[in-house]
């Protein structure tokens, strides 16, 4: 069958579900992934014919797309910043808003240019209440903890673009940790993975294990918001990584703040991705706690999506 005929079949079979531009994107992504053909190939070689063996994965992908399964799960890969990551239904598909959260951390660490690990400035100190990156002569290098790591996208990006850091990543899901470990290996970074539940009141870390940065993108979608979630997310992405009970939607944030009070360094920072509808409520959790300069930040869509809090110096 001609490749251009398969493209026409994609549009015929998927046209009632997806817009034309998205179907084009699906098709070209599939031929790049399965056939290693560039997107422009049909324009210069419209007569390309595929064998039955070459056609099969394209039609299988199309069948799964008809069920509204995310293409990233079909292909088993997703992109985050300029990283390629393995994904399956044990982990959330990384999102652009989370890239913004990572970029905020990189900017605070005086990263010179995004996504370019060769352009990292030498360690330097931020003044005032900003995070102190320069360590004392006998102190440790920058230490980061990602809570609820999932695919490992946050931890891996920070490890990749902030060389000479010690990155730890925690998750309650063994399946997620297996995915994250594969992603760390394929991206050439060394991360310490921890199988722990941040909601476990008996969670124990050595008191001397403290961090300069703690970051988390925990579950934050309330059950009452479920009807507004797209089918491809609701039906395929892991519920435990997405949803929280309406009665206590900030349960993870409370636990992480409690943990951070014990395990964040002086001058350290805590970063969250948050529910856009609960920005002020999340910010209020820091009232009367050992944090300063609580900052809400909007994402590219104008929604409250990120929050940062600092642990002040004892000398302030």
TAURMO-V140354 format. One record per residue. N is the residue number from 1. SS is DSSP state (A for helix, B for strand, O for the rest). PHI is phi as a letter, one per 30 degrees, with the letter a starting at -180 (999 if undefined). D_LAST is the distance of its C-alpha to the last C-alpha in Angstrom with 1 decimal. Layout:
N:SS:PHI:D_LAST
N:SS:PHI:D_LAST
This chain:
1:O:999:71.8
2:B:d:70.4
3:A:d:66.6
4:A:d:66.8
5:A:d:68.7
6:A:d:66.0
7:A:e:63.5
8:A:d:65.9
9:A:d:66.0
10:A:e:62.2
11:A:d:62.3
12:A:d:65.3
13:A:d:63.8
14:A:c:60.2
15:O:d:60.8
16:O:d:60.7
17:O:c:57.2
18:O:b:55.3
19:O:d:55.3
20:A:e:57.4
21:A:d:54.4
22:A:d:52.8
23:A:d:56.1
24:A:e:56.5
25:A:d:53.0
26:A:e:54.0
27:A:d:57.3
28:A:d:56.0
29:A:d:53.1
30:A:d:55.7
31:A:d:58.1
32:A:d:55.3
33:A:d:54.2
34:A:d:57.7
35:A:c:59.9
36:O:h:57.6
37:O:c:59.0
38:O:d:57.1
39:O:d:56.8
40:O:d:59.1
41:A:d:61.9
42:A:d:63.9
43:A:d:64.1
44:A:c:65.7
45:O:b:67.6
46:O:d:68.6
47:O:c:71.3
48:O:d:69.1
49:B:c:70.6
50:O:c:68.9
51:O:d:70.5
52:A:e:70.3
53:A:d:67.9
54:A:d:65.6
55:A:d:65.9
56:A:e:65.1
57:A:d:61.2
58:A:d:61.1
59:A:d:63.2
60:A:d:61.2
61:A:d:57.9
62:A:d:59.6
63:A:d:60.7
64:A:d:57.2
65:A:d:55.9
66:A:d:58.5
67:O:d:56.7
68:O:i:53.4
69:O:d:51.9
70:O:e:49.0
71:A:e:50.3
72:A:d:47.4
73:A:d:48.7
74:A:d:52.2
75:A:d:51.4
76:O:i:48.8
77:B:b:46.3
78:B:b:43.5
79:B:c:41.4
80:B:b:37.7
81:O:h:36.3
82:O:c:38.9
83:B:c:39.2
84:B:c:42.3
85:B:b:41.7
86:B:d:44.2
87:O:b:44.1
88:O:b:46.2
89:O:d:46.2
90:O:d:43.7
91:O:b:40.9
92:O:d:39.8
93:O:d:40.8
94:O:e:37.7
95:O:b:37.0
96:A:e:35.9
97:A:d:33.0
98:A:d:31.6
99:A:e:32.0
100:A:d:29.7
101:A:d:27.0
102:A:d:27.5
103:A:d:27.5
104:A:e:24.1
105:A:d:22.7
106:A:d:24.7
107:A:d:23.5
108:A:d:19.8
109:O:c:20.9
110:O:h:22.4
111:B:d:25.9
112:O:d:28.3
113:O:b:31.1
114:O:d:31.6
115:O:i:33.9
116:O:b:34.5
117:A:d:33.2
118:A:d:34.8
119:A:c:32.4
120:B:d:29.1
121:O:d:27.0
122:O:d:25.8
123:O:e:22.5
124:O:b:19.7
125:B:c:16.0
126:O:d:14.5
127:O:d:12.1
128:O:i:8.9
129:O:c:8.6
130:O:d:12.1
131:O:e:13.5
132:B:c:13.7
133:O:c:17.5
134:O:d:18.0
135:O:c:18.2
136:O:d:18.3
137:O:e:21.9
138:O:c:22.9
139:O:c:20.7
140:O:d:22.4
141:O:d:23.1
142:O:e:21.6
143:B:c:22.5
144:B:b:23.3
145:B:b:24.9
146:B:c:27.2
147:B:c:28.2
148:O:i:31.7
149:O:d:32.7
150:O:h:36.2
151:O:d:37.9
152:O:i:34.9
153:A:e:34.5
154:A:d:30.7
155:A:d:30.3
156:A:d:33.1
157:A:d:32.0
158:A:d:28.5
159:A:d:30.2
160:A:d:32.7
161:A:c:30.6
162:O:b:27.7
163:O:e:29.6
164:O:i:28.4
165:O:c:26.3
166:B:c:27.0
167:B:c:27.8
168:B:c:28.7
169:B:b:30.5
170:B:c:31.4
171:B:a:34.2
172:O:d:36.4
173:O:c:39.5
174:A:d:41.5
175:A:d:43.4
176:A:d:40.2
177:A:d:39.0
178:A:d:42.4
179:A:d:42.1
180:A:d:38.6
181:A:d:39.7
182:A:d:42.7
183:A:d:40.5
184:A:d:38.1
185:A:d:41.2
186:A:d:42.9
187:O:c:39.9
188:O:i:39.4
189:O:b:36.0
190:O:c:35.0
191:B:b:33.1
192:B:c:32.7
193:B:c:34.1
194:B:b:33.6
195:B:c:36.0
196:O:b:33.9
197:O:c:33.5
198:O:d:30.0
199:O:d:31.6
200:O:d:33.0
201:O:d:31.3
202:O:c:32.4
203:O:e:30.7
204:O:b:29.4
205:O:c:27.3
206:O:e:26.7
207:O:e:23.3
208:O:d:22.6
209:O:d:23.3
210:O:b:20.0
211:B:b:19.6
212:B:d:17.5
213:B:b:19.3
214:B:c:21.2
215:B:b:23.7
216:B:a:26.5
217:O:c:29.4
218:O:d:30.8
219:O:e:33.8
220:O:b:33.3
221:B:d:36.6
222:B:d:38.0
223:A:e:41.6
224:A:d:42.4
225:A:c:41.5
226:A:d:43.9
227:A:d:46.9
228:A:d:45.0
229:O:d:44.3
230:O:d:46.7
231:A:e:49.5
232:A:d:48.7
233:A:d:45.2
234:A:d:46.2
235:O:d:49.3
236:O:b:48.0
237:O:d:44.3
238:O:d:43.0
239:A:e:42.4
240:A:d:39.9
241:A:c:37.7
242:A:c:38.1
243:B:c:38.6
244:B:b:36.9
245:O:d:38.5
246:A:e:38.4
247:A:d:37.4
248:A:b:34.0
249:O:d:33.3
250:O:c:29.6
251:A:e:30.3
252:A:d:29.1
253:A:d:25.7
254:A:d:25.1
255:A:d:26.1
256:A:d:23.9
257:A:d:20.8
258:A:e:21.6
259:A:d:22.3
260:A:d:19.1
261:A:d:16.9
262:A:c:18.7
263:A:b:19.2
264:B:c:16.4
265:B:d:14.3
266:B:e:10.6
267:B:i:10.2
268:B:d:13.7
269:B:b:15.5
270:B:c:18.3
271:B:b:21.2
272:B:b:24.1
273:B:c:27.5
274:O:b:28.4
275:O:d:31.5
276:A:e:31.9
277:A:d:33.0
278:A:b:30.1
279:A:d:27.1
280:A:d:25.8
281:A:d:26.7
282:A:d:24.8
283:A:d:21.7
284:A:d:22.1
285:O:d:21.9
286:O:d:18.1
287:O:e:18.1
288:O:i:16.5
289:O:c:15.4
290:O:d:12.3
291:O:b:12.0
292:B:b:10.7
293:B:h:12.7
294:B:d:16.0
295:B:b:18.7
296:B:c:22.4
297:B:b:24.7
298:B:d:28.5
299:O:c:31.0
300:O:d:33.9
301:O:c:35.9
302:O:i:33.5
303:O:c:32.4
304:B:d:29.0
305:B:b:28.9
306:B:b:25.4
307:B:b:22.0
308:B:b:18.6
309:B:b:15.5
310:B:c:12.3
311:O:c:10.5
312:O:d:6.7
313:O:d:5.4
314:O:d:5.5
315:O:d:3.8
316:O:d:0.0
